[in-house]
Amino acid sequence: MCSRAPGLYDASTRFPDANNSDVKQAQESIVQLVLRVLETFHLQDEMAIHMVRGLRSILHGYTSIEQLGAFGMALNK
């Protein structure tokens, strides 16, 4: 995944200018998309936000490990 575009994930995790309305809108769109996916679980607002954060953390952890090449277990494809 990361080997195809080195640095892409790192670039996406940078905190841009907080006053940039385009960036704010893009960030909000992503959060809203994930919240819509989570609607099927009927979570309350605060819990849904925690789930969005948890998902982001899982994705970040996976991507960080992948960047390090630390997934060494062989898989049959």
The 8 nearest C-alpha neighbors of each residue, nearest first, counted from 0:
[[1, 2, 3, 4, 65, 62, 66, 5],
 [2, 0, 3, 4, 5, 66, 65, 8],
 [1, 3, 5, 4, 0, 66, 65, 6],
 [4, 2, 1, 0, 5, 7, 6, 66],
 [3, 5, 2, 1, 7, 6, 0, 8],
 [6, 4, 2, 7, 1, 3, 8, 66],
 [5, 7, 9, 8, 10, 4, 1, 11],
 [8, 6, 10, 9, 5, 4, 11, 1],
 [7, 9, 11, 10, 6, 12, 1, 5],
 [10, 8, 6, 12, 11, 7, 13, 5],
 [9, 11, 7, 8, 12, 13, 6, 14],
 [12, 10, 8, 9, 13, 7, 14, 6],
 [11, 13, 9, 10, 14, 8, 15, 7],
 [14, 12, 10, 11, 15, 9, 8, 16],
 [13, 15, 12, 16, 17, 11, 10, 22],
 [16, 14, 17, 13, 22, 19, 18, 12],
 [15, 17, 18, 19, 14, 22, 20, 23],
 [18, 16, 19, 15, 23, 14, 22, 20],
 [17, 19, 16, 20, 23, 22, 15, 21],
 [20, 18, 22, 16, 21, 17, 23, 15],
 [19, 21, 23, 22, 18, 24, 17, 25],
 [22, 20, 24, 23, 19, 25, 26, 18],
 [21, 23, 25, 24, 20, 19, 26, 15],
 [22, 24, 20, 26, 21, 25, 27, 19],
 [23, 25, 27, 21, 22, 26, 20, 28],
 [26, 24, 28, 22, 27, 23, 21, 29],
 [27, 25, 23, 29, 28, 24, 22, 30],
 [26, 28, 24, 30, 29, 25, 31, 23],
 [29, 27, 25, 31, 26, 30, 24, 32],
 [28, 30, 32, 26, 27, 31, 33, 25],
 [29, 31, 27, 33, 32, 28, 34, 26],
 [32, 30, 34, 28, 29, 33, 27, 35],
 [31, 33, 29, 35, 34, 30, 28, 36],
 [32, 34, 36, 30, 35, 31, 37, 29],
 [33, 35, 31, 37, 36, 32, 30, 38],
 [36, 34, 38, 32, 37, 33, 31, 39],
 [35, 37, 33, 34, 38, 32, 39, 31],
 [36, 38, 34, 35, 39, 40, 33, 47],
 [39, 37, 35, 40, 41, 36, 34, 42],
 [38, 40, 37, 41, 36, 35, 42, 34],
 [39, 41, 38, 42, 37, 36, 47, 43],
 [42, 40, 38, 39, 43, 37, 47, 44],
 [43, 41, 47, 40, 46, 44, 38, 37],
 [42, 44, 46, 45, 47, 41, 48, 40],
 [45, 43, 47, 46, 42, 48, 49, 34],
 [44, 46, 48, 47, 43, 49, 42, 50],
 [45, 47, 49, 43, 48, 44, 42, 50],
 [46, 48, 50, 44, 49, 45, 42, 43],
 [49, 47, 51, 45, 50, 46, 52, 44],
 [48, 50, 46, 52, 47, 51, 53, 45],
 [49, 51, 53, 47, 48, 52, 54, 46],
 [52, 50, 48, 54, 53, 49, 55, 47],
 [51, 53, 55, 49, 50, 54, 56, 48],
 [54, 52, 50, 56, 55, 51, 49, 57],
 [55, 53, 57, 51, 56, 52, 50, 58],
 [54, 56, 52, 58, 53, 57, 59, 51],
 [55, 57, 59, 53, 54, 58, 60, 52],
 [58, 56, 54, 60, 59, 55, 61, 53],
 [59, 57, 55, 61, 56, 60, 62, 54],
 [60, 58, 56, 62, 57, 61, 63, 55],
 [59, 61, 57, 63, 58, 62, 56, 64],
 [62, 60, 58, 64, 59, 63, 65, 57],
 [61, 63, 65, 59, 64, 60, 58, 66],
 [62, 64, 60, 66, 65, 61, 59, 67],
 [63, 65, 67, 61, 66, 62, 69, 60],
 [64, 66, 62, 68, 67, 63, 61, 69],
 [67, 65, 63, 68, 64, 62, 1, 2],
 [66, 68, 64, 69, 65, 63, 70, 62],
 [69, 67, 65, 66, 70, 64, 71, 63],
 [68, 70, 67, 64, 71, 65, 66, 72],
 [71, 69, 68, 72, 65, 64, 67, 73],
 [70, 72, 69, 73, 68, 74, 65, 64],
 [71, 73, 70, 74, 69, 75, 68, 65],
 [74, 72, 71, 75, 70, 76, 69, 68],
 [75, 73, 76, 72, 71, 70, 69, 68],
 [74, 76, 73, 72, 71, 70, 0, 69],
 [75, 74, 73, 72, 71, 70, 0, 65]]
